[in-house]
Amino acid sequence: MGRPGEDPELRRVRLRFGEQVRAARKKAGLSQAQLAERIGRSQRYVSFIETGARSLPIETMSMIMRALGFTVEVEIKIRPIRPTSRD
């Protein structure tokens, strides 16, 4: 569950990125602590990323994936916001 007032789409993106980091880390045969050492952060930081609990700038996303031997490809789609029952 996200934070109150949080954009559900952004939460979904964070969770998806976290899943990708976890899969890439495991494919590389690294522990969270080993990845953390590669990127100069703590194991807890890596855990937060993998669970979608931390928002990241694209530069940091790219740095993490490069440390795992991957690149980040971003596709941006712009579409109208659909009104919800609260609007």
Biopython code that builds the backbone (N, CA, C, O; Angstrom):
import numpy as np
from Bio.PDB.StructureBuilder import StructureBuilder

atoms = [
    (1, "MET", "N", (0.844, -1.186, 0.000)),
    (1, "MET", "CA", (0.000, 0.000, 0.000)),
    (1, "MET", "C", (0.880, 1.236, 0.000)),
    (1, "MET", "O", (1.908, 1.274, 0.675)),
    (2, "GLY", "N", (0.479, 2.242, -0.753)),
    (2, "GLY", "CA", (1.257, 3.466, -0.877)),
    (2, "GLY", "C", (0.965, 4.456, 0.227)),
    (2, "GLY", "O", (0.134, 4.229, 1.107)),
    (3, "ARG", "N", (1.676, 5.553, 0.147)),
    (3, "ARG", "CA", (1.468, 6.633, 1.115)),
    (3, "ARG", "C", (0.202, 7.404, 0.779)),
    (3, "ARG", "O", (-0.199, 7.438, -0.384)),
    (4, "PRO", "N", (-0.446, 8.031, 1.777)),
    (4, "PRO", "CA", (-1.647, 8.831, 1.502)),
    (4, "PRO", "C", (-1.355, 9.917, 0.471)),
    (4, "PRO", "O", (-0.355, 10.627, 0.579)),
    (5, "GLY", "N", (-2.217, 10.043, -0.518)),
    (5, "GLY", "CA", (-2.065, 11.055, -1.543)),
    (5, "GLY", "C", (-1.052, 10.720, -2.620)),
    (5, "GLY", "O", (-0.831, 11.513, -3.536)),
    (6, "GLU", "N", (-0.436, 9.552, -2.519)),
    (6, "GLU", "CA", (0.583, 9.155, -3.480)),
    (6, "GLU", "C", (-0.058, 8.770, -4.811)),
    (6, "GLU", "O", (-1.115, 8.139, -4.839)),
    (7, "ASP", "N", (0.579, 9.146, -5.895)),
    (7, "ASP", "CA", (0.121, 8.790, -7.227)),
    (7, "ASP", "C", (0.299, 7.281, -7.421)),
    (7, "ASP", "O", (1.424, 6.785, -7.366)),
    (8, "PRO", "N", (-0.791, 6.549, -7.647)),
    (8, "PRO", "CA", (-0.679, 5.094, -7.791)),
    (8, "PRO", "C", (0.191, 4.675, -8.980)),
    (8, "PRO", "O", (0.826, 3.621, -8.939)),
    (9, "GLU", "N", (0.223, 5.476, -10.018)),
    (9, "GLU", "CA", (1.056, 5.146, -11.176)),
    (9, "GLU", "C", (2.533, 5.232, -10.813)),
    (9, "GLU", "O", (3.323, 4.384, -11.229)),
    (10, "LEU", "N", (2.912, 6.245, -10.042)),
    (10, "LEU", "CA", (4.306, 6.359, -9.618)),
    (10, "LEU", "C", (4.686, 5.208, -8.694)),
    (10, "LEU", "O", (5.801, 4.690, -8.769)),
    (11, "ARG", "N", (3.785, 4.817, -7.845)),
    (11, "ARG", "CA", (4.031, 3.659, -6.967)),
    (11, "ARG", "C", (4.266, 2.404, -7.801)),
    (11, "ARG", "O", (5.160, 1.611, -7.509)),
    (12, "ARG", "N", (3.447, 2.233, -8.850)),
    (12, "ARG", "CA", (3.581, 1.072, -9.722)),
    (12, "ARG", "C", (4.951, 1.078, -10.412)),
    (12, "ARG", "O", (5.584, 0.030, -10.542)),
    (13, "VAL", "N", (5.401, 2.239, -10.847)),
    (13, "VAL", "CA", (6.704, 2.355, -11.499)),
    (13, "VAL", "C", (7.824, 1.996, -10.531)),
    (13, "VAL", "O", (8.749, 1.269, -10.892)),
    (14, "ARG", "N", (7.745, 2.504, -9.301)),
    (14, "ARG", "CA", (8.773, 2.171, -8.293)),
    (14, "ARG", "C", (8.812, 0.674, -8.017)),
    (14, "ARG", "O", (9.888, 0.085, -7.922)),
    (15, "LEU", "N", (7.637, 0.059, -7.888)),
    (15, "LEU", "CA", (7.594, -1.381, -7.631)),
    (15, "LEU", "C", (8.178, -2.166, -8.796)),
    (15, "LEU", "O", (8.922, -3.125, -8.593)),
    (16, "ARG", "N", (7.843, -1.762, -10.010)),
    (16, "ARG", "CA", (8.350, -2.458, -11.197)),
    (16, "ARG", "C", (9.864, -2.315, -11.297)),
    (16, "ARG", "O", (10.561, -3.279, -11.613)),
    (17, "PHE", "N", (10.374, -1.115, -11.029)),
    (17, "PHE", "CA", (11.821, -0.936, -11.065)),
    (17, "PHE", "C", (12.486, -1.792, -9.996)),
    (17, "PHE", "O", (13.515, -2.416, -10.254)),
    (18, "GLY", "N", (11.913, -1.826, -8.807)),
    (18, "GLY", "CA", (12.459, -2.658, -7.736)),
    (18, "GLY", "C", (12.514, -4.124, -8.121)),
    (18, "GLY", "O", (13.484, -4.816, -7.811)),
    (19, "GLU", "N", (11.483, -4.597, -8.791)),
    (19, "GLU", "CA", (11.461, -5.992, -9.268)),
    (19, "GLU", "C", (12.586, -6.224, -10.271)),
    (19, "GLU", "O", (13.246, -7.263, -10.245)),
    (20, "GLN", "N", (12.799, -5.254, -11.150)),
    (20, "GLN", "CA", (13.855, -5.369, -12.150)),
    (20, "GLN", "C", (15.237, -5.375, -11.501)),
    (20, "GLN", "O", (16.111, -6.139, -11.911)),
    (21, "VAL", "N", (15.436, -4.535, -10.502)),
    (21, "VAL", "CA", (16.715, -4.512, -9.789)),
    (21, "VAL", "C", (16.957, -5.861, -9.109)),
    (21, "VAL", "O", (18.044, -6.430, -9.216)),
    (22, "ARG", "N", (15.951, -6.361, -8.417)),
    (22, "ARG", "CA", (16.103, -7.649, -7.719)),
    (22, "ARG", "C", (16.450, -8.761, -8.709)),
    (22, "ARG", "O", (17.356, -9.556, -8.459)),
    (23, "ALA", "N", (15.734, -8.818, -9.826)),
    (23, "ALA", "CA", (15.988, -9.870, -10.820)),
    (23, "ALA", "C", (17.395, -9.742, -11.404)),
    (23, "ALA", "O", (18.102, -10.739, -11.555)),
    (24, "ALA", "N", (17.800, -8.514, -11.733)),
    (24, "ALA", "CA", (19.131, -8.300, -12.302)),
    (24, "ALA", "C", (20.223, -8.622, -11.283)),
    (24, "ALA", "O", (21.259, -9.187, -11.633)),
    (25, "ARG", "N", (19.986, -8.263, -10.030)),
    (25, "ARG", "CA", (20.972, -8.543, -8.970)),
    (25, "ARG", "C", (21.140, -10.047, -8.803)),
    (25, "ARG", "O", (22.263, -10.543, -8.706)),
    (26, "LYS", "N", (20.031, -10.768, -8.771)),
    (26, "LYS", "CA", (20.107, -12.225, -8.610)),
    (26, "LYS", "C", (20.764, -12.873, -9.821)),
    (26, "LYS", "O", (21.554, -13.807, -9.681)),
    (27, "LYS", "N", (20.434, -12.373, -11.015)),
    (27, "LYS", "CA", (21.056, -12.902, -12.229)),
    (27, "LYS", "C", (22.560, -12.687, -12.204)),
    (27, "LYS", "O", (23.318, -13.521, -12.699)),
    (28, "ALA", "N", (22.996, -11.568, -11.627)),
    (28, "ALA", "CA", (24.424, -11.266, -11.504)),
    (28, "ALA", "C", (25.080, -12.037, -10.359)),
    (28, "ALA", "O", (26.299, -11.989, -10.195)),
    (29, "GLY", "N", (24.275, -12.749, -9.565)),
    (29, "GLY", "CA", (24.811, -13.534, -8.448)),
    (29, "GLY", "C", (25.286, -12.689, -7.289)),
    (29, "GLY", "O", (26.208, -13.073, -6.569)),
    (30, "LEU", "N", (24.654, -11.527, -7.102)),
    (30, "LEU", "CA", (25.061, -10.619, -6.030)),
    (30, "LEU", "C", (24.049, -10.575, -4.902)),
    (30, "LEU", "O", (22.850, -10.739, -5.126)),
    (31, "SER", "N", (24.530, -10.353, -3.697)),
    (31, "SER", "CA", (23.666, -10.087, -2.559)),
    (31, "SER", "C", (23.316, -8.597, -2.558)),
    (31, "SER", "O", (23.927, -7.810, -3.280)),
    (32, "GLN", "N", (22.345, -8.225, -1.758)),
    (32, "GLN", "CA", (22.043, -6.800, -1.609)),
    (32, "GLN", "C", (23.272, -6.052, -1.096)),
    (32, "GLN", "O", (23.558, -4.945, -1.550)),
    (33, "ALA", "N", (23.989, -6.642, -0.165)),
    (33, "ALA", "CA", (25.183, -5.991, 0.398)),
    (33, "ALA", "C", (26.250, -5.785, -0.665)),
    (33, "ALA", "O", (26.912, -4.747, -0.681)),
    (34, "GLN", "N", (26.428, -6.757, -1.554)),
    (34, "GLN", "CA", (27.425, -6.624, -2.614)),
    (34, "GLN", "C", (27.040, -5.525, -3.603)),
    (34, "GLN", "O", (27.891, -4.743, -4.029)),
    (35, "LEU", "N", (25.760, -5.467, -3.967)),
    (35, "LEU", "CA", (25.308, -4.396, -4.855)),
    (35, "LEU", "C", (25.488, -3.046, -4.168)),
    (35, "LEU", "O", (25.941, -2.082, -4.787)),
    (36, "ALA", "N", (25.134, -2.983, -2.896)),
    (36, "ALA", "CA", (25.278, -1.739, -2.143)),
    (36, "ALA", "C", (26.725, -1.254, -2.171)),
    (36, "ALA", "O", (26.983, -0.063, -2.342)),
    (37, "GLU", "N", (27.649, -2.163, -2.007)),
    (37, "GLU", "CA", (29.066, -1.793, -2.038)),
    (37, "GLU", "C", (29.449, -1.249, -3.413)),
    (37, "GLU", "O", (30.202, -0.281, -3.506)),
    (38, "ARG", "N", (28.941, -1.858, -4.466)),
    (38, "ARG", "CA", (29.251, -1.402, -5.827)),
    (38, "ARG", "C", (28.758, 0.020, -6.102)),
    (38, "ARG", "O", (29.389, 0.776, -6.841)),
    (39, "ILE", "N", (27.624, 0.371, -5.495)),
    (39, "ILE", "CA", (27.054, 1.699, -5.774)),
    (39, "ILE", "C", (27.325, 2.712, -4.656)),
    (39, "ILE", "O", (26.872, 3.855, -4.718)),
    (40, "GLY", "N", (28.063, 2.278, -3.645)),
    (40, "GLY", "CA", (28.433, 3.196, -2.568)),
    (40, "GLY", "C", (27.284, 3.556, -1.645)),
    (40, "GLY", "O", (27.227, 4.668, -1.120)),
    (41, "ARG", "N", (26.381, 2.630, -1.448)),
    (41, "ARG", "CA", (25.226, 2.849, -0.571)),
    (41, "ARG", "C", (25.136, 1.706, 0.431)),
    (41, "ARG", "O", (25.969, 0.799, 0.424)),
    (42, "SER", "N", (24.132, 1.751, 1.285)),
    (42, "SER", "CA", (23.950, 0.700, 2.286)),
    (42, "SER", "C", (23.065, -0.430, 1.747)),
    (42, "SER", "O", (22.348, -0.262, 0.761)),
    (43, "GLN", "N", (23.132, -1.568, 2.410)),
    (43, "GLN", "CA", (22.269, -2.697, 2.051)),
    (43, "GLN", "C", (20.815, -2.299, 2.240)),
    (43, "GLN", "O", (19.948, -2.705, 1.466)),
    (44, "ARG", "N", (20.549, -1.505, 3.270)),
    (44, "ARG", "CA", (19.180, -1.053, 3.539)),
    (44, "ARG", "C", (18.642, -0.218, 2.369)),
    (44, "ARG", "O", (17.473, -0.339, 2.002)),
    (45, "TYR", "N", (19.486, 0.614, 1.795)),
    (45, "TYR", "CA", (19.107, 1.427, 0.636)),
    (45, "TYR", "C", (18.682, 0.523, -0.519)),
    (45, "TYR", "O", (17.654, 0.761, -1.153)),
    (46, "VAL", "N", (19.477, -0.514, -0.790)),
    (46, "VAL", "CA", (19.138, -1.466, -1.857)),
    (46, "VAL", "C", (17.814, -2.156, -1.542)),
    (46, "VAL", "O", (16.989, -2.345, -2.436)),
    (47, "SER", "N", (17.606, -2.527, -0.303)),
    (47, "SER", "CA", (16.343, -3.150, 0.100)),
    (47, "SER", "C", (15.163, -2.224, -0.163)),
    (47, "SER", "O", (14.130, -2.659, -0.672)),
    (48, "PHE", "N", (15.316, -0.948, 0.182)),
    (48, "PHE", "CA", (14.247, 0.028, -0.066)),
    (48, "PHE", "C", (13.939, 0.140, -1.564)),
    (48, "PHE", "O", (12.778, 0.252, -1.959)),
    (49, "ILE", "N", (14.973, 0.109, -2.380)),
    (49, "ILE", "CA", (14.765, 0.185, -3.827)),
    (49, "ILE", "C", (14.004, -1.046, -4.308)),
    (49, "ILE", "O", (13.037, -0.931, -5.061)),
    (50, "GLU", "N", (14.440, -2.209, -3.877)),
    (50, "GLU", "CA", (13.823, -3.452, -4.339)),
    (50, "GLU", "C", (12.371, -3.597, -3.900)),
    (50, "GLU", "O", (11.595, -4.288, -4.559)),
    (51, "THR", "N", (12.000, -2.962, -2.812)),
    (51, "THR", "CA", (10.607, -3.045, -2.350)),
    (51, "THR", "C", (9.767, -1.863, -2.827)),
    (51, "THR", "O", (8.580, -1.780, -2.512)),
    (52, "GLY", "N", (10.370, -0.953, -3.578)),
    (52, "GLY", "CA", (9.636, 0.191, -4.099)),
    (52, "GLY", "C", (9.390, 1.273, -3.071)),
    (52, "GLY", "O", (8.542, 2.141, -3.279)),
    (53, "ALA", "N", (10.117, 1.239, -1.962)),
    (53, "ALA", "CA", (9.900, 2.197, -0.885)),
    (53, "ALA", "C", (10.655, 3.510, -1.100)),
    (53, "ALA", "O", (10.452, 4.470, -0.357)),
    (54, "ARG", "N", (11.517, 3.555, -2.106)),
    (54, "ARG", "CA", (12.326, 4.759, -2.323)),
    (54, "ARG", "C", (12.172, 5.229, -3.758)),
    (54, "ARG", "O", (12.276, 4.443, -4.699)),
    (55, "SER", "N", (11.921, 6.529, -3.911)),
    (55, "SER", "CA", (11.897, 7.149, -5.234)),
    (55, "SER", "C", (13.324, 7.477, -5.644)),
    (55, "SER", "O", (14.154, 7.831, -4.807)),
    (56, "LEU", "N", (13.603, 7.360, -6.924)),
    (56, "LEU", "CA", (14.957, 7.590, -7.411)),
    (56, "LEU", "C", (14.958, 8.466, -8.652)),
    (56, "LEU", "O", (14.069, 8.358, -9.497)),
    (57, "PRO", "N", (15.960, 9.336, -8.760)),
    (57, "PRO", "CA", (16.112, 10.043, -10.030)),
    (57, "PRO", "C", (16.624, 9.070, -11.090)),
    (57, "PRO", "O", (17.242, 8.056, -10.763)),
    (58, "ILE", "N", (16.367, 9.379, -12.347)),
    (58, "ILE", "CA", (16.765, 8.496, -13.439)),
    (58, "ILE", "C", (18.273, 8.248, -13.447)),
    (58, "ILE", "O", (18.715, 7.166, -13.834)),
    (59, "GLU", "N", (19.059, 9.223, -13.029)),
    (59, "GLU", "CA", (20.512, 9.056, -12.994)),
    (59, "GLU", "C", (20.904, 7.935, -12.031)),
    (59, "GLU", "O", (21.794, 7.138, -12.328)),
    (60, "THR", "N", (20.235, 7.878, -10.880)),
    (60, "THR", "CA", (20.527, 6.839, -9.891)),
    (60, "THR", "C", (20.052, 5.485, -10.401)),
    (60, "THR", "O", (20.732, 4.476, -10.213)),
    (61, "MET", "N", (18.890, 5.459, -11.044)),
    (61, "MET", "CA", (18.396, 4.205, -11.619)),
    (61, "MET", "C", (19.419, 3.656, -12.617)),
    (61, "MET", "O", (19.734, 2.466, -12.612)),
    (62, "SER", "N", (19.922, 4.536, -13.460)),
    (62, "SER", "CA", (20.898, 4.131, -14.458)),
    (62, "SER", "C", (22.189, 3.629, -13.806)),
    (62, "SER", "O", (22.747, 2.619, -14.233)),
    (63, "MET", "N", (22.667, 4.332, -12.772)),
    (63, "MET", "CA", (23.887, 3.929, -12.083)),
    (63, "MET", "C", (23.737, 2.523, -11.493)),
    (63, "MET", "O", (24.648, 1.701, -11.596)),
    (64, "ILE", "N", (22.598, 2.256, -10.881)),
    (64, "ILE", "CA", (22.361, 0.945, -10.266)),
    (64, "ILE", "C", (22.364, -0.149, -11.325)),
    (64, "ILE", "O", (23.007, -1.185, -11.154)),
    (65, "MET", "N", (21.647, 0.082, -12.412)),
    (65, "MET", "CA", (21.573, -0.946, -13.441)),
    (65, "MET", "C", (22.913, -1.137, -14.144)),
    (65, "MET", "O", (23.249, -2.263, -14.511)),
    (66, "ARG", "N", (23.690, -0.067, -14.344)),
    (66, "ARG", "CA", (25.029, -0.219, -14.919)),
    (66, "ARG", "C", (25.914, -1.066, -14.009)),
    (66, "ARG", "O", (26.719, -1.862, -14.492)),
    (67, "ALA", "N", (25.768, -0.896, -12.688)),
    (67, "ALA", "CA", (26.552, -1.689, -11.732)),
    (67, "ALA", "C", (26.207, -3.171, -11.846)),
    (67, "ALA", "O", (26.994, -4.031, -11.452)),
    (68, "LEU", "N", (25.023, -3.461, -12.387)),
    (68, "LEU", "CA", (24.576, -4.843, -12.569)),
    (68, "LEU", "C", (24.793, -5.343, -13.997)),
    (68, "LEU", "O", (24.468, -6.487, -14.317)),
    (69, "GLY", "N", (25.342, -4.480, -14.851)),
    (69, "GLY", "CA", (25.611, -4.885, -16.226)),
    (69, "GLY", "C", (24.442, -4.684, -17.175)),
    (69, "GLY", "O", (24.372, -5.338, -18.215)),
    (70, "PHE", "N", (23.528, -3.792, -16.832)),
    (70, "PHE", "CA", (22.360, -3.517, -17.657)),
    (70, "PHE", "C", (22.252, -2.016, -17.909)),
    (70, "PHE", "O", (22.946, -1.217, -17.279)),
    (71, "THR", "N", (21.376, -1.646, -18.833)),
    (71, "THR", "CA", (21.065, -0.250, -19.059)),
    (71, "THR", "C", (19.592, -0.031, -18.750)),
    (71, "THR", "O", (18.817, -0.985, -18.668)),
    (72, "VAL", "N", (19.214, 1.219, -18.582)),
    (72, "VAL", "CA", (17.820, 1.581, -18.340)),
    (72, "VAL", "C", (17.276, 2.194, -19.621)),
    (72, "VAL", "O", (17.889, 3.088, -20.204)),
    (73, "GLU", "N", (16.135, 1.710, -20.045)),
    (73, "GLU", "CA", (15.445, 2.288, -21.192)),
    (73, "GLU", "C", (14.118, 2.821, -20.683)),
    (73, "GLU", "O", (13.335, 2.088, -20.078)),
    (74, "VAL", "N", (13.870, 4.093, -20.929)),
    (74, "VAL", "CA", (12.653, 4.731, -20.427)),
    (74, "VAL", "C", (11.773, 5.133, -21.599)),
    (74, "VAL", "O", (12.233, 5.757, -22.555)),
    (75, "GLU", "N", (10.523, 4.771, -21.511)),
    (75, "GLU", "CA", (9.544, 5.194, -22.506)),
    (75, "GLU", "C", (8.533, 6.076, -21.792)),
    (75, "GLU", "O", (7.950, 5.676, -20.784)),
    (76, "ILE", "N", (8.331, 7.261, -22.313)),
    (76, "ILE", "CA", (7.390, 8.188, -21.682)),
    (76, "ILE", "C", (6.167, 8.314, -22.576)),
    (76, "ILE", "O", (6.270, 8.609, -23.767)),
    (77, "LYS", "N", (5.023, 8.086, -21.980)),
    (77, "LYS", "CA", (3.756, 8.242, -22.684)),
    (77, "LYS", "C", (2.965, 9.327, -21.970)),
    (77, "LYS", "O", (2.847, 9.325, -20.745)),
    (78, "ILE", "N", (2.437, 10.234, -22.736)),
    (78, "ILE", "CA", (1.623, 11.305, -22.160)),
    (78, "ILE", "C", (0.185, 11.052, -22.571)),
    (78, "ILE", "O", (-0.125, 10.888, -23.751)),
    (79, "ARG", "N", (-0.689, 11.022, -21.567)),
    (79, "ARG", "CA", (-2.107, 10.813, -21.846)),
    (79, "ARG", "C", (-2.925, 11.608, -20.844)),
    (79, "ARG", "O", (-2.439, 11.936, -19.762)),
    (80, "PRO", "N", (-4.159, 11.918, -21.197)),
    (80, "PRO", "CA", (-4.999, 12.688, -20.269)),
    (80, "PRO", "C", (-5.267, 11.909, -18.984)),
    (80, "PRO", "O", (-5.340, 10.680, -18.984)),
    (81, "ILE", "N", (-5.408, 12.643, -17.909)),
    (81, "ILE", "CA", (-5.769, 12.032, -16.631)),
    (81, "ILE", "C", (-7.255, 11.730, -16.673)),
    (81, "ILE", "O", (-8.073, 12.579, -17.029)),
    (82, "ARG", "N", (-7.582, 10.518, -16.307)),
    (82, "ARG", "CA", (-8.992, 10.128, -16.272)),
    (82, "ARG", "C", (-9.595, 10.563, -14.946)),
    (82, "ARG", "O", (-9.026, 10.310, -13.884)),
    (83, "PRO", "N", (-10.741, 11.214, -15.011)),
    (83, "PRO", "CA", (-11.395, 11.615, -13.753)),
    (83, "PRO", "C", (-11.747, 10.375, -12.917)),
    (83, "PRO", "O", (-12.146, 9.337, -13.446)),
    (84, "THR", "N", (-11.586, 10.520, -11.606)),
    (84, "THR", "CA", (-11.985, 9.444, -10.703)),
    (84, "THR", "C", (-13.294, 9.829, -10.029)),
    (84, "THR", "O", (-13.790, 10.942, -10.202)),
    (85, "SER", "N", (-13.829, 8.926, -9.282)),
    (85, "SER", "CA", (-15.091, 9.215, -8.588)),
    (85, "SER", "C", (-14.935, 10.315, -7.543)),
    (85, "SER", "O", (-15.927, 10.885, -7.088)),
    (86, "ARG", "N", (-13.675, 10.620, -7.154)),
    (86, "ARG", "CA", (-13.423, 11.671, -6.171)),
    (86, "ARG", "C", (-13.377, 13.043, -6.815)),
    (86, "ARG", "O", (-13.478, 14.050, -6.114)),
    (87, "ASP", "N", (-13.226, 13.113, -8.151)),
    (87, "ASP", "CA", (-13.124, 14.414, -8.838)),
    (87, "ASP", "C", (-14.471, 15.063, -9.014)),
    (87, "ASP", "O", (-14.561, 16.158, -9.571)),
]
sb = StructureBuilder()
sb.init_structure("model")
sb.init_model(0)
sb.init_chain("A")
sb.init_seg("    ")
for serial, (resi, resn, name, xyz) in enumerate(atoms, 1):
    if name == "N":
        sb.init_residue(resn, " ", resi, " ")
    sb.init_atom(name, np.array(xyz, "f"), 0.0, 1.0, " ", f" {name:<3s}", serial, name[0])
structure = sb.get_structure()
